[in-house]
Amino acid sequence: ALPDPPSPFPRLNPEDHAEKAWLLAEGPTHAAGDGRRLVTFTFDDGPFPETAPTVLHILDQHRIRATFFLIGEYLEGTTPHAVETRLWAKRIADAGHLVGNHTRDHKLLTSLPHAAALSEIDDAATSIERATGKRPLLFRPPYGEVDPWLEGVLRERKQELLLWSIDVEDMKKNDPDDIVSSLKQQLEYKSGGVVLLHDMHWPSVKAFNRLLRWLDAEKWDPAHPEKPGWDIVDLAEYLRATAAAPQPYASREELERVRREAQGHAGRR
């Protein structure tokens, strides 16, 4: 069984500003002697009945709550595949995972007329609610692209803009070991993060399973909190930790500059 669901969900960016959303995705700052490295998993572009049973089984085995950003178009229609897709969307939500809106059919919202962009957001929300019984709170724009007008649209709808910090472009890779290697590099460089994966891509599913074994082997130990280790958490806990220890930088770009400088100093030692 999964741990009890978190409540309430922390809303750290009610203005839905993209720059703040990118910085929040980077997670909490680490004080000296704090070895806890938080990781939370998000999956885009599903659900996909061919892979969903395996993904849910892996999550259940490791007692992990993930976040799924669903495509509304997949949840509509009367074909057997559409019916099965709705069934798996409901099972994902019923298992206690967070479900978010990833638009109706994954168009670049900033390239659309306003009416079409609104349909992408609202139609997907309706499809997800019809399938799962829950109106999605979270929103992830395709390609991470929003503009000030879209930020206002999300504010009006009280949608929480949720982006990511770890992206290895897994859809372009067909070797699970290559995906795992890239994920490890980014996680170690950033000391954790919001991981973006695509659950309809079998190499990504296999990589996810292998990565979890590595994270478990290097697990953070509360008895020795100063020793670096990984702690896989749900999105709500990740954001609560971020609220408790926010990054002291104005933007993700500034944080990244500091990281590069620190890495350069370490390399010169």
N, C-alpha and C positions, 0 to 999 in steps of 0.2 A: 504493500500500500504506500501511496505517496504521503508526504507530510501534509499537515493541515494547510488549507489555502491561506495566503497572507491577506490581511485586512487591516485598515483600508489601503487602497492603492495610492502610493505617494504621487502627487501631481506637482512636479518641480518646474514646469514650464507652461503655465496656463496661457501665456501669450503666444505659444507655439512658434517662437523665434527659431529659425533653422540653426543659426550660429550657436545658440544656447543648447539646442538639442544635440548638435555634434559634440560639444564640450561635455555635456552630461553623459553621453555614451562612453566617454573615456574613463568614467568611474571615479572612485574616491582617490584623494591624495594619500600617500603613505607616510606616516610619521616615522621617525627613527625608532627602530625596534619593532615595527609592525611588519610581520612577514606574511600576513594574510593577503593572498592574491585572488580577487574575485573574478569568476567567469560565469556568464549567463549565455544561454544559447537561444538564438532566434532562427526560424526557418521561413523562407519566402517562397511564394509562387505555387503553393499547394491549395487544397490537399490533392494527393495522388493515391488512389486506392492500391496501386501496385506496390508502393513503398510504405504507405502509412502503417500497416500492421507491424512491420519490422521496426520502424522508428519508434512507435509507441511501446513496443516490447523492450527496446533498448532503454528508453527513458524510465520505464517501470522497473527494470532490473537495477538501475542505478539510483532509483528514488529521486529523479530529477523532474522539476517542472520547467518546461520550455515555453517559448512564445511563438505562435504560428501566425504569419500574415498571409491571409487567404485571398485568392482571386475569385471575384464574384461570379464571373462567367461560368466557371467550372461547376457551380452549384445550381445552375439553372438547366431546365430541360427535362424531358421524359425518357431519354435513352437509359438503358441499364447502367451505363457508365456514370451518367449524371446522378442517378438515384444512389449508386454506391458511393459516389463522391460526397454527397450530402450526408450519408450514413457515417462516413469517416470523419467529416467535419464535426458532427454531433459527438462522436466518440472522443475526439480530441478535446472538445470543450468539457464533456462529462468526466474525463479523466483528470480535470483540474488544471489543464494547461491554459494559458492565456491565448485568446484568439483576437487578432487584429485585422484591419482592413488594408488591403494592398491594391485597391481599385478593382474595377470591373474586368478590364482586360489588359492591364499593364501598359497603358499608353503613357508617354512622357507628358505629364500634366501641363508643364509650362509651355508646351508647343500647341496646346488646344485652345479653341475659343472658350470663353468662360462657361457658357452653358454646357458644353461637352465635358469640361473638367468637372463641373458639379455633378453631372450624370455619372461620371466614373466613380466619384466618391460615394454619392448617395445610393446609387443602384447596388453597388457592392455591399454597402452597409445593410441594405434591406435583404439581399440574398443571404448574407451571413447570419443575420438575425432569424430569418425564416428557417435556416438549416440547423442552427445551434440553440435557438431560443434566447439568445443574448445579443443585445446591440453592442457592437464592438466599441470599446473606448479608445483603443490604440490605432494609430494610423502610420503607415510607412509608405511614403511616395515611391513609385518606381524610380530607380536610379538615384534616389535621395534628393531629387530636385523639387524645390518649392520656391515660389516667389512671394513678395509681400502680400499680393492679393490672396494667394492660396493660404498663407498664414492666417489671414483674416477669416477665410472660410472655415478653417479648422477651429479657430477660436469660437466662432458663432455656434459651431456644432459640438463644442466642448470635447473635441478629439485631442488625444495626447500624441504629439508628434514624436515618434521614436525612431532614431537612426541607429548607427552601429559604429564600432571602432576597429573590429577585426574582420577584414574581407580579403580572402585569398583568390577571389574570382574562380570559385570551385566549379562553376558551370563550364569553364574553358579547359578543365583538367579531367582526364580520364583515368589517371593513376591514383588510387587512394593514398598510396604512400607519399606521393608528391603533395597531395592536399594536406596530409598530416604534417609533413615536414614544414610546409609554409605556415600552417596554423601554429605550430610550436614556436617558430621563429618570431611571429608577430606577438604571440602571447608573452613570450619571454621578454621581448623588447618593451612591450607596454605594461608588463606586470599584471596581465588580466585584460578583461574587456567584454563588450557585447559582440558575440560571434555571429556573423551572418553566414548561413549555409542554405542550400536549396534541397528540400527533402524529396523532390521528385527525381533526383539525379543519383543513381545507384552508387557511383564512385564516392559521392559525398556521404551517403548513408554508411558505407563501409569505413570511410575515413573517420566519421563521427564515432563509431564504435571503437576504433583503434585509439583515437585521441582520448576517449574517456578512460581507457585502461592506463594510459600514460599519466593522465591527471590524477587518477586514483592512486597510482604508485608514488606520486609526488604530493600527496595530500597534506594540506596544512593541519598542524597539530596544535589545538588550543592549549595543551600542556606546555608547549614550547612556542609561544606566540611570536617570538622574535625570529624564528627560523622560517625562511621563505617556503611557502607551499600553496597549493591550489585549493580553493574552496568554491565548488560549483553551487550557485544559488539561483533562485528564481528572479525574475526581473524586478519584482517589488522589493526584495531584500537588497538587490544591487543598487537600486535608486535610493533606498533608505540610507545605505552606507555612504552613498555619494552626497546625500543631503547633510549627513553628519560630518563629513570631511570633504567639502567641495574643493575642487582644483583652484589654486590661487592665481589663475590666469584668466585673461579676458576672452581668450578664444582658443580653439583647438590648435590653430597655427602657432600661437605663442607657446603653448605646451609642447608642441612638436619641436620647436626650435630649442627649447631647454633640454629636451631629451637628446637631441642630436649633439648638442654641446657636451652633455654629460657623457655620452657614449664616446665622443672624441677625446675627452680628458681621460677616460678609462683606458682607451686604446693607446694613449701615449705614455701610460705608466710603465 
